[in-house]
């Protein structure tokens, strides 16, 4: 999977507990790295997280990132997700779509999609 760094919104430095994650199985895509010196990051799994399930401190961080993100950046991120079969499938498996994703995080080969579910 290739996600342009211009279209990636990263909720950085989030420490999340494993129970908050819903993991998609078998995804082994690649995503473009965050820095020019590291050309690619192997994504071993994709997790979809409802921000309502996060601890208040972490939820606040994700909501702050989302609030500071422009509509153009969100549209670009969502187009990238839709163009990435593994990410779109992980969302679909949870009954969600890219329109509900407000931020992502890539850490240690795990792509986390943070979704806002009404």
Secondary structure, DSSP 8 states (H G I E B T S, - for coil): ----GGG--B-TT----GGG-EEESS---EEE-SSTTS-EEE--EEEEEEGGGS-HHHHHHHHHHHHTS-HHHHHHHHHHHHT-HHHHHHHHHTT--GGGEEEEEEETTEEEEEE---
